Structure formats: C-alpha cells, structure tokens
Amino acid sequence: MKKVSIGSWAYCFGPYQNNPVPLDEVLEKVARLGFDGISVGGFRPHAYYEDYPTLADRKKLAKKIKDCGLEVVCYTANIYQVSPLADLSEFMKYFEKTKQMMVDCGFRTIRFDSIIPPIVPEGMTFEQCKAGIISFLKSVSQASAKEGIDVVWEFEPGFMLNKPSEVVEVYQSVAEKNFSLMFDTCHAQMCAVNGSRHLGKPEILKGGIIEFIEMVKDMIGLVHLIDSDNTLHGDETSTHAPFGQGVLNFDEIIPALLHKANYKGDWWEIDLCFWPDAWNVTDVCKKFVDELNTKYCA
C-alpha cells in the first residue's frame, strides 16, 4: 500500500486567498481523515520561511506536524521574487533561504515549476528560455543534493515546457540523481490530450495520458492524483476537479503508473489546487484514493 497525502496550498490561495484556512486547522482535519502525510505550501499563512525566522520556530513547526501523526512529503517553494532567466545568481540567493528552511525543519523534498508562463519574454528566444529553465533546475538540484534534498519538477499548462516531449527532454537534460518529475494527472491530461498552452504546434498524443505515462518511465518521483474535466482554470492552469467530476479513468491510470511508468514512490498525493470547495470535498477525495490504493496496491 502506498501512503496518502494532500497539499496544504489548496486551502490558502486561489479561492481561499482572502479567507485561508489556518495551518493548525488543516493539520487537524487531514490527520482526522486518516491521511499519512501532507505537503506543505511555502505560502502565507502556512509555511513561508520569513514567518519562521529562527531555528526554534522551524523546529516547532516540524514538531507540530509530527505530533499530528503526519509526515511531510514535499515543500512547495515560494520563490517567484526574481526570474531565474533574468538573474540566476540572485534567484539562487532566495532559494538558499528556502533550502535552509527545509534543512531546519527536516523536509526532504522540494517542488518547483518552470517559474515563467508559456510566453517567450521580449528579447529572448524559446531556446534561450528552455536553456535557462534547465539551468536553474540543474542548479537547484545540485545545491539540494548537498543537503540530501530531492527535487521534483511539476510540468503544467501554466508554465513553459509543457509538451510531453519537452517534459522528457527537461528530465534528461537536468540529469541529476535527486531530480525527478512530479506527475499530476490533470496536468498530464491537459498537456497530452488537449495540448493546452503549448507553444507553436500543439503536441497531442494519440495514446493520450497512458502514452504520456509510458514516455516518462522511471522518471516520476511523486504523483498527484486528481481528476480533469478537460478545462483550464482561469485560462492558465489545469482545473483540479474532484474525482468523479472529470473524465479520467483511474482504473487505467493507476496500473499504468505502477507498471508502465514503474512508479516506485511511497505516496499518492491529492491536489485540490484552486478548487473553490476544496475544504469540503477533501474527505470524499481521500476515500476515492483509498479505494484505488486497496484495489491496486494492497
């Protein structure tokens, strides 16, 4: 059986931005529902590094999570202050602060996206953008490796390099032992089936999400499970629809992840990012994943 977790960010930004659920309440509910772990958003008011300035503050946060019986699966980096394409050295200064937060708290995995949307900035070419993204992912992976921290990269329509072939190319180009993909099922659907926000000619896979899963064999470090209704949220990122409100066939997807992609990770993670009623559908999503877990991983 794999362990089950959920991302805290679903309750602190997007529809919850003006009325975020405090982290203490999130931890209590997630623990009560029987989750094994949680991924912590580095966003206010949850776990932004500046709000935990001392080692004592950070140890207290880690203890609070542990005392709830939860493991921390991943920490989501909130480092959008400087574009790594504009100034990689300045970007890495912010990353060092985030990395130190993780070291102090004992968090072992960090999540990144490509930072920039799928729009080529003025004065740059696409190839320069691609090289810059690969360079920063390689840099953060090398810096993280020194602390025993793993890096997972989440591809999605909201950020550059979201074609299936580009995802494979990024993985192969970064080529660090502690670097892997975060495979989110709704993002995979939008990238492989709908060609959402692809630059140039859309890259649609005839075999859909299953073909995409086959393409990333042995590349996945963490899986986000959530449904897709084939739409984008705000014309930017994939809609994270609760299970049963989309089109994905998880009786095909789960076996494919296990046997075609050879996913060996310990976790299934639920991601309700930007869903307007995330707080109230958490329990039914947990039950859905539990049933999949029993069916395919017992």
C-alpha positions as CSV (number, residue, x, y, z in Angstrom):
1,M,0.0,0.0,0.0
2,K,1.2,3.5,-0.8
3,K,0.7,6.3,1.8
4,V,-1.8,9.1,1.0
5,S,-1.2,12.8,1.4
6,I,-2.6,16.2,0.3
7,G,-1.2,19.6,-0.5
8,S,-1.9,22.4,2.1
9,W,-1.8,25.1,-0.6
10,A,-5.4,24.2,-1.7
11,Y,-6.6,25.9,1.4
12,C,-4.5,29.1,1.4
13,F,-4.6,30.7,-2.0
14,G,-6.8,30.9,-5.1
15,P,-10.4,30.8,-3.8
16,Y,-9.1,30.8,-0.2
17,Q,-6.8,33.7,-0.6
18,N,-9.0,36.2,1.3
19,N,-10.1,33.6,3.9
20,P,-7.3,31.0,4.2
21,V,-7.7,28.0,6.5
22,P,-5.1,28.2,9.2
23,L,-2.4,25.5,9.1
24,D,-3.4,24.2,12.5
25,E,-6.9,23.5,11.2
26,V,-5.6,21.9,8.1
27,L,-3.3,19.6,10.1
28,E,-6.1,18.6,12.4
29,K,-8.6,17.8,9.7
30,V,-6.0,16.0,7.5
31,A,-5.0,13.8,10.5
32,R,-8.6,13.2,11.5
33,L,-9.4,11.9,8.0
34,G,-6.6,9.4,8.2
35,F,-4.0,10.9,5.8
36,D,-0.5,9.7,6.3
37,G,1.1,12.9,5.3
38,I,0.9,16.4,4.0
39,S,2.8,18.5,1.5
40,V,3.4,22.0,2.9
41,G,2.9,25.1,0.9
42,G,5.5,27.7,1.4
43,F,2.9,30.4,1.2
44,R,1.4,32.6,3.8
45,P,-0.2,31.9,6.2
46,H,1.1,28.3,6.1
47,A,4.9,27.9,6.0
48,Y,6.6,30.9,4.4
49,Y,10.2,30.9,5.5
50,E,10.2,34.5,6.7
51,D,7.3,33.8,9.1
52,Y,9.5,31.1,10.8
53,P,12.7,33.1,11.2
54,T,14.6,31.1,13.8
55,L,15.6,27.5,14.2
56,A,13.4,27.2,17.2
57,D,10.4,28.4,15.2
58,R,11.1,25.9,12.5
59,K,11.6,23.0,14.9
60,K,8.3,23.9,16.5
61,L,6.6,23.8,13.1
62,A,8.1,20.4,12.3
63,K,7.1,19.0,15.7
64,K,3.5,20.3,15.3
65,I,3.2,18.4,12.1
66,K,4.8,15.3,13.6
67,D,2.6,15.4,16.7
68,C,-0.4,15.2,14.4
69,G,0.9,11.9,13.1
70,L,1.7,13.3,9.7
71,E,4.8,13.1,7.5
72,V,5.9,16.0,5.3
73,V,6.0,14.7,1.8
74,C,7.1,17.8,0.0
75,Y,7.7,21.5,0.4
76,T,6.5,23.9,-2.3
77,A,9.0,26.6,-3.0
78,N,7.6,30.1,-3.0
79,I,10.5,31.8,-4.8
80,Y,9.0,34.0,-7.5
81,Q,10.7,37.2,-6.4
82,V,13.3,37.0,-9.2
83,S,13.1,35.2,-12.5
84,P,16.0,32.7,-12.8
85,L,16.1,33.5,-16.5
86,A,16.8,37.2,-15.7
87,D,19.3,36.7,-12.9
88,L,20.1,33.1,-11.8
89,S,22.6,34.1,-9.1
90,E,20.0,36.4,-7.4
91,F,17.4,33.7,-7.8
92,M,19.7,31.2,-6.0
93,K,20.0,33.6,-3.1
94,Y,16.3,33.3,-2.5
95,F,16.5,29.6,-3.0
96,E,19.2,29.3,-0.3
97,K,16.8,30.8,2.2
98,T,14.1,28.3,1.2
99,K,16.6,25.4,1.4
100,Q,17.7,26.5,4.8
101,M,14.1,26.4,6.0
102,M,13.9,22.8,4.7
103,V,17.1,21.8,6.4
104,D,16.0,23.3,9.7
105,C,12.6,21.6,9.5
106,G,13.9,18.3,8.2
107,F,11.9,18.5,5.0
108,R,13.4,16.2,2.3
109,T,11.7,17.0,-1.0
110,I,11.1,20.4,-2.7
111,R,8.7,21.1,-5.6
112,F,9.4,23.5,-8.5
113,D,7.6,24.5,-11.6
114,S,9.2,26.3,-14.6
115,I,8.6,29.8,-13.0
116,I,7.7,31.5,-16.2
117,P,4.4,31.2,-18.2
118,P,4.4,29.7,-21.7
119,I,5.1,33.1,-23.3
120,V,8.5,33.9,-24.6
121,P,9.7,37.1,-22.9
122,E,10.6,40.1,-25.1
123,G,14.2,40.0,-26.2
124,M,14.6,36.2,-25.7
125,T,14.1,33.2,-27.9
126,F,12.3,30.0,-26.9
127,E,15.6,28.1,-27.0
128,Q,17.1,30.6,-24.5
129,C,14.2,30.1,-22.2
130,K,14.4,26.4,-22.4
131,A,18.2,26.5,-21.6
132,G,17.5,28.9,-18.7
133,I,14.9,26.7,-17.2
134,I,17.1,23.6,-17.5
135,S,20.0,25.6,-16.0
136,F,18.0,26.7,-12.9
137,L,16.6,23.2,-12.3
138,K,20.0,21.7,-12.5
139,S,21.4,24.4,-10.2
140,V,18.7,23.9,-7.5
141,S,19.1,20.1,-7.8
142,Q,22.9,20.3,-7.3
143,A,22.5,22.6,-4.4
144,S,19.8,20.5,-2.8
145,A,21.8,17.3,-3.2
146,K,24.4,18.6,-0.8
147,E,21.7,18.6,1.9
148,G,20.2,15.3,0.9
149,I,17.1,17.0,-0.5
150,D,15.2,15.7,-3.6
151,V,13.8,18.0,-6.3
152,V,10.5,17.3,-8.1
153,W,9.6,19.4,-11.1
154,E,5.9,19.8,-11.9
155,F,5.1,20.4,-15.5
156,E,1.8,22.1,-16.3
157,P,-0.1,24.3,-18.8
158,G,0.5,27.3,-16.7
159,F,4.3,27.2,-17.2
160,M,6.7,26.9,-20.1
161,L,7.9,23.5,-21.3
162,N,4.6,21.6,-21.1
163,K,4.7,19.4,-24.2
164,P,5.2,15.7,-23.4
165,S,8.4,15.6,-25.4
166,E,9.7,18.8,-23.6
167,V,9.0,17.2,-20.3
168,V,11.1,14.2,-21.2
169,E,13.8,16.5,-22.6
170,V,14.0,18.5,-19.4
171,Y,14.4,15.4,-17.2
172,Q,17.1,14.0,-19.5
173,S,18.9,17.4,-19.7
174,V,18.9,18.1,-15.9
175,A,20.3,14.6,-15.4
176,E,20.8,14.8,-11.6
177,K,20.2,11.8,-9.4
178,N,18.0,13.8,-7.0
179,F,15.8,15.3,-9.8
180,S,12.6,13.7,-10.9
181,L,9.1,14.6,-12.3
182,M,6.0,15.4,-10.3
183,F,3.3,13.7,-12.4
184,D,-0.1,15.4,-11.8
185,T,-2.8,13.5,-13.6
186,C,-4.9,16.6,-14.5
187,H,-1.9,18.4,-15.9
188,A,-0.9,15.3,-17.9
189,Q,-4.4,15.2,-19.4
190,M,-4.3,18.8,-20.4
191,C,-0.8,18.6,-21.8
192,A,-1.0,15.3,-23.6
193,V,-4.7,15.2,-24.8
194,N,-5.7,18.9,-25.1
195,G,-2.3,20.4,-26.0
196,S,-3.2,23.3,-23.6
197,R,-0.9,26.3,-23.9
198,H,1.7,24.6,-26.0
199,L,4.0,27.0,-27.8
200,G,3.8,26.5,-31.6
201,K,2.1,23.5,-32.9
202,P,0.2,21.5,-30.2
203,E,1.7,18.1,-29.4
204,I,-1.2,15.7,-29.0
205,L,-0.5,12.1,-28.1
206,K,-2.7,9.6,-29.9
207,G,-2.5,7.3,-26.8
208,G,-3.4,10.2,-24.5
209,I,-2.4,10.2,-20.9
210,I,-1.4,6.5,-21.0
211,E,1.1,7.1,-23.8
212,F,2.5,10.0,-21.7
213,I,2.9,7.7,-18.7
214,E,4.8,5.3,-20.9
215,M,7.1,8.1,-22.1
216,V,8.1,9.0,-18.5
217,K,9.0,5.5,-17.4
218,D,11.4,5.7,-14.4
219,M,11.2,9.5,-14.3
220,I,8.5,10.0,-11.7
221,G,9.3,11.0,-8.1
222,L,5.9,11.9,-6.9
223,V,2.3,11.5,-8.2
224,H,-0.5,14.0,-7.8
225,L,-3.9,12.3,-8.2
226,I,-6.9,14.4,-9.2
227,D,-9.5,14.4,-12.0
228,S,-9.7,16.6,-15.1
229,D,-12.7,18.0,-16.8
230,N,-10.6,19.0,-19.9
231,T,-10.7,22.7,-18.9
232,L,-8.3,25.3,-17.7
233,H,-8.7,27.3,-14.5
234,G,-8.7,31.0,-15.5
235,D,-7.3,30.1,-18.9
236,E,-3.9,29.4,-17.2
237,T,-3.5,26.1,-15.3
238,S,-5.4,22.8,-15.3
239,T,-8.7,22.6,-13.4
240,H,-8.2,20.3,-10.5
241,A,-11.6,18.6,-10.5
242,P,-12.6,16.3,-7.6
243,F,-12.7,12.6,-8.5
244,G,-15.9,11.8,-10.5
245,Q,-16.3,15.3,-11.8
246,G,-14.0,14.8,-14.7
247,V,-13.1,12.3,-17.5
248,L,-10.1,10.5,-16.2
249,N,-10.2,6.7,-16.0
250,F,-8.1,5.8,-12.9
251,D,-8.6,2.1,-13.4
252,E,-6.4,2.6,-16.4
253,I,-4.1,5.3,-15.0
254,I,-3.1,3.7,-11.7
255,P,-2.0,0.4,-13.3
256,A,-0.1,2.4,-16.0
257,L,1.7,4.5,-13.4
258,L,2.7,1.4,-11.4
259,H,3.6,-0.9,-14.3
260,K,4.3,1.2,-17.4
261,A,6.0,4.2,-15.7
262,N,7.4,1.9,-12.9
263,Y,6.4,4.4,-10.2
264,K,8.2,3.3,-7.1
265,G,7.4,6.3,-4.8
266,D,5.8,5.8,-1.4
267,W,3.0,8.3,-1.9
268,W,-0.2,9.1,-3.7
269,E,-0.9,12.8,-3.2
270,I,-4.2,14.5,-3.7
271,D,-4.1,18.1,-5.2
272,L,-7.2,20.3,-5.0
273,C,-5.4,23.4,-6.0
274,F,-7.8,26.3,-7.0
275,W,-10.9,24.1,-6.4
276,P,-13.5,26.5,-4.9
277,D,-14.8,24.0,-2.4
278,A,-11.6,22.1,-1.6
279,W,-12.2,22.1,2.1
280,N,-15.5,20.3,1.9
281,V,-14.5,17.7,-0.7
282,T,-11.3,16.6,0.9
283,D,-12.9,13.6,2.7
284,V,-14.6,12.2,-0.4
285,C,-11.3,12.5,-2.4
286,K,-9.5,10.7,0.4
287,K,-12.0,7.8,0.3
288,F,-11.6,7.6,-3.5
289,V,-7.8,7.3,-3.3
290,D,-8.1,4.8,-0.5
291,E,-10.3,2.6,-2.7
292,L,-7.7,2.8,-5.6
293,N,-4.9,2.0,-3.1
294,T,-6.7,-1.1,-1.8
295,K,-7.6,-2.2,-5.4
296,Y,-4.2,-1.8,-6.9
297,C,-1.5,-1.6,-4.2
298,A,-2.6,-4.0,-1.5
